[in-house]
Amino acid sequence: MTDGITKVTSHTSPNEQLIFERSQQGRIGYRLPALDVEASPLDDLLPQEFQRDDDLEGMPEVSEVDVIRHFVRISTWNYSIDIGMYPLGSCTMKYNSRLNERVARIAEFANVHPLTAEHDAQGALQVIYELEQHLAEITGLPGVSLQPAAGAHGEMTGIMIIRAFLDARDGAAASGRRTMLIPDSAHGTNPASAHLSGFSVKTIRSTSEGLTDLDHLRELCSHGDVAGLMLTNPNTLGLFERNIKQICDIVHEARGLVYMDGANMNALVGIARPGDMGVDVIHLNLHKTFSTPHGGGGPGSGPCCCTSELEPFLPVPRIVKTDWTVGEPTFKLEYDRPKSIGRVKAFFGNYGMMLRALAYILTHGNDGLREATEAAVLNARYIANGLTSDYDKPFNSPPMHEVVFTDKRQSRKGVHTLDIAKRLIDYGFHPMTIYFPLIVQGAMLIEPTESVGRQELDQFIAAMRSIANEALEDPELVRNAPHSTRIGRLDEAAAARKPVLRWKP
Amino acid sequence: MLEAIGLKSAEELFDSIPQDLLLKRPLNTPAALSEIELLNRFERMGGRNAGARRPSFLGGGAYSHYIPTIVDHIISRSEFFTAYTPYQPEISQGTLQTIFEFQTLVCQLTGMEVANASMYDGSTALAEAVLMAERVTRRSKVIASTSVHPQYLEVVQTYVQHAGIDLEVVPFDAQTGQSSAALANAIDDHTAALVVQSPNFFGCVEDLSALADAAHEKGALLVVAITEAMSLGLLKSPGACGADIVVAEGQSFGVPLSFGGPYVGLFATREKYARQIPGRLVGEAYDKNGRRGFVLTLATREQHIRREKATSNICTNEGLIALAATVYLETMGRRGIQEAAHQCLQKAAYAARLIASLEGFSLPFSGPRFNEFVVRGPLDAAELLSRLGKVKGIEGGIPLWRFFSDRPNDFLVCVTEINSRDEIDALVEGLSEVSNW
């Protein structure tokens, strides 16, 4: 069964220190041109009491080659998409095209200052405008702001828009409408974002099928205090909420609004649109669905898309196309939107990510966007199919782009989800998302994305089945994994008890 | 593959979506472009960014500094830019060790004791600092000077509008360009934090030690924002001045302008508040063989554990940009940061001296400055700078009327180590020439 699987992960340079420990007095890795203006005495320019007096002690003194070796060495301790499959459920680790990187580095975009006069930054504004248009078409929601810097930021923006809309619609009566409904399977950012917007959270149960419990939803909507619902669709179990229209109707009848967490939008692009389902506002993750790189934890970009009714509440400034008659279209910034929730970030958002996402949309084309969705779902189905004989699958419905399994069978032998994840490292794969969603005990959430072929899927399935076998025959082997990495499992509890958060001499 | 899972067509993959919700037409987005076509298209759009090709004196929260070549090389390595958040420490030590070094560098520069793994940018870091000050003090009033970057204040206002925090802004001192005496007087027993920026939006350095004393006297925290982080190479650190929370925009450290993002927010505070910090933290940890490694730690503050009771909703931060800043700071090193900061100060002083000597031009503020300063010209600043762009091909500054409508002739000029003396001289001559039309 393990034919073709090689247990490889080994780190070639195990002994690199912290840069501070490599520092040697007097070493330098840079050169600036000599100062070409007459220098004034420092004290004449800056009162002495405002001058730094610690001589930046402790900051590194190293050469350029020291820095290169330092980072190249520690980089080999990282797993990455370019090494192989990175099946983190709900994180959507798809290939990051080098072409998109090149686009983001075009000098006229990389060097344009955000406070450049509009007429000298028309190309920069055009990119924002065009990407907004495409995202509006993809989501079926015409109002788009690219200002939020990440998914959670887009969520906060969406929920603040709901709040502003309700306050404008209901006036003082809106103060009684401060409950946000969130399914128990939701990502933790949902309740945190709702809280930031001044809402209290009530949790909706999931059914045994893994879908939103409509009866519980109706009950929660019957008290007149519901501002809205935050729903992920497909949900975090990888299942499409097939009652979505009814769900939206129930919330709308209760005079609330529906926010959709677009973290899983990569299962829908080109297939179905949230705007057609009754959703009022959604955020997207350009770093998931539109393949901008995750960068070891960011930057992201979390556009917020909404109905035309909510559009006046989007953050300022807005980018608008002006009337033009000859030549190329022109764009300008509009600030005068009295209903806007305000600004959520300085300047215009994570612009470099917008360039990459627009390049992704343009190189895929409308057909390619749909094909990517189909491949992502097909791959997840293939894994679901390949693992059911060895792992417990808590929900029967066929999954969309990700599938959840549990450690139910393996835990009888004392092998748990964490162990399976760590053992997968020895087989050369990054682990799946573990212990999320919280409602599934010992959850293993697997999302292959469209960026893997059948051969690699087969290898992954073979690795998982091999681990299931090891859990039966040699559970200790799995419990002590990984065996091939530079360091073993780290004592996280001790690290949190007495945190050491910085180097000190 | 379809066959292997018992399906006949790709359509069947979506059987769980009700028929009436399926999009039964192709998306109305463009057809696929080849690499050549795509690059041509972006090059053409880029050609409409005239501002990007000119010598520039624009600052105001985003700065042009020299970026050593190796920064982009390192952040372009697959192992860094195509990795996810380091949730599996055994195969993420490259990212985790980088963040630990980043946190250390931020502490060293700001003079603080702990720093997090990054925020989205300086403006959102400031908003988070204000929310944290409310948590720490359990007080609800926040006082800020209007000499803080106007967009930062807008972001703070958005974040606090539903948090039960009352943001009070106090006008800056029109003589010095620094925060006014009224700022300290506005602090009372309900004040959670005093918020200032230094160097402030006008480039003036604030007297942080005095402001810290005033805040602490009433039991409030001093929150210091910095947009030009290069100033830390020369100015007394906010930590040494008594600040309680320091946030900064880290873009000056090796990050391209890129029309405003992605940048990286720095967030640092005192050790006693470590458990109130928003966002991710990396700490030292050991495996059973005693080998040192690094892990994400104190996660019980974060949204994936604490949900609505988390210290922030932030999840994805600016990992790769924090890496860029780390590579930059380590390459420039202790001496490089000092030298770059020194050159900024000297060149800005040179430019300010020459511009002030032009007929019709003056410097309205007397406060000490780092590398930015406000100039008052003889005519509408937007018009003056537009002429300068068209005729001389120089981006001469940022008109202040966008932020302060009562200052039509004022504009903000920024000079850094990349502006040569020739460029500065051309700016000065250009201003003189186009103001005499």
Interface residues (C-beta under 8 A of the other chain):
Chain A: T9 E16 L18 I19 F20 R27 I28 G29 Y30 L32 P33 L35 D36 V37 E38 A39 S40 L42 L45 L46 P47 E49 F50 Q51 R52 D53 D54 D55 L56 E57 G58 M59 P60 E61 V62 E64 V67 I68 H70 F71 V72 I74 S75 T76 W77 N78 Y79 S80 I81 D82 I83 Y86 L88 C91 M93 N96 L99 E101 R102 V103 A104 R105 I106 A107 E108 F109 A110 N111 V112 H113 P114 L115 T116 A117 H119 D120 A121 Q122 G123 A124 Q126 V127 H134 E137 I138 A149 A150 G151 A152 H153 E155 M156 M160 R163 H187 G188 T189 P191 A192 S193 A194 H195 L196 S197 G198 S200 V201 L239 F240 R242 I244 K245 V269 G270 I271 A272 R273 D276 M277 N285 H287 P293 H294 G295 G296 G297 G298 P299 G300 S301 P315 E328 I341 G342 R343 V344 K345 A346 F347 F348 G349 N350 Y351 G352 M353 L355 A359 I361 L362 T363 H364 G365 N366 D367 G368 L369 R370 E374 V377 L378 R381 Y382 A384 N385 S397 P398 M400 A421 K422 I425 H430 P431 F436 R454 P482 T485 R486 I487 G488 R489 L490 D491 E492 A494 A495 A496 P499 V500 L501 R502 W503
Chain B: M1 L2 A4 I5 G6 L7 A10 L13 F14 D15 S16 I17 P18 D20 L21 L22 L23 P26 L27 N28 T29 P30 A31 A32 L33 S34 E35 L38 L39 R41 F42 E43 R44 M45 G46 G47 R48 N49 A50 G51 A52 R53 S56 L58 G60 G61 A62 S64 Y66 P68 I70 D72 H73 I74 I75 S76 R77 S78 E79 F80 F81 T82 A83 Y84 T85 P86 Q88 P89 E90 I91 S92 Q93 G94 T95 Q97 T98 I99 F100 E101 Q103 T104 L105 C107 Q108 L109 G111 E113 V114 A115 A117 S118 Y120 D121 G122 S123 T124 H149 Q151 Y152 E154 V155 Q157 T158 Y159 Q161 H162 A163 G164 V205 D207 S209 L232 G233 L234 L235 K236 S237 A240 E249 P256 L257 S258 F259 G260 G261 P262 A274 R280 L281 V282 G283 E284 A285 Y286 D287 K288 N289 R291 R292 G293 F294 V295 T297 L298 A299 T300 E302 Q303 H304 I305 R306 R307 E308 K309 A310 S312 N313 I314 C315 T316 N317 E318 G319 L320 I321 L323 V327 L329 E330 T331 M332 G333 R334 R335 G336 I337 Q338 E339 A340 H342 Q343 L345 Q346 K347 A349 Y350 P368 F370 A382 L385 S386 G389 E395 I398 E417 S420 R421 I424
